Amino acid sequence: MKCINCNKRISSEVTFCPYCGVSINQEFSIDYFKTYIGNNYDILTTKSFSWNSLFFGFIYFFYRKMWVLGIIELLSLFIFYFYLGNYTYLIIFFMNLFIAFNFNSWYLEDCRLKVNLIKDQELDNNKIMELCKKKGGVTKTPIIILLIIIMGVTSFYFVKGVKNIITSVVNENIIRRSTI
Ligand SMILES: [Zn+2]
């Protein structure tokens, strides 16, 4: 971002400009932060437990644009599912619970880092606000893609199942006829 007084490029963390010493208005930072988070700002900043995270798991990470953590959770679900035996569901439940208790603080930290990145790249306050709005908030795209994949896989297995039933019925008839 740039200093409002001397226009020099300064870090987003400072409260005073290191070049001219003018006090940097941190109110702006809160506005950026609010714009970045978008809807449910009050809930996310005041509650420590996230019900959305508990119910929607990795989908909620994607919805809130936390791609890395979302992918980590998705991969660990696969690993747990394929490599753990009887306790899989119990472990997944406790993992989800742990994530739900930490989700909001992780999310806020993620937002703070991303807003600071934007502030360090851009000099103009209006542009920073614009970028916060564009890069922050929520996205429904990954949920739609996931639904399409799930529907695709389900219909694939459905068609495959129906085909298997038909062929087994046909085969049975052939066997019956040939034995008669
Ligand atoms: Zn300055």
Boltz pocket constraint, residues with backbone or C-beta under 6 A from the ligand:
constraints:
  - pocket:
      binder: B
      contacts: [[A, 3], [A, 4], [A, 5], [A, 6], [A, 7], [A, 8], [A, 17], [A, 18], [A, 19], [A, 20], [A, 21], [A, 22]]
      max_distance: 6.0
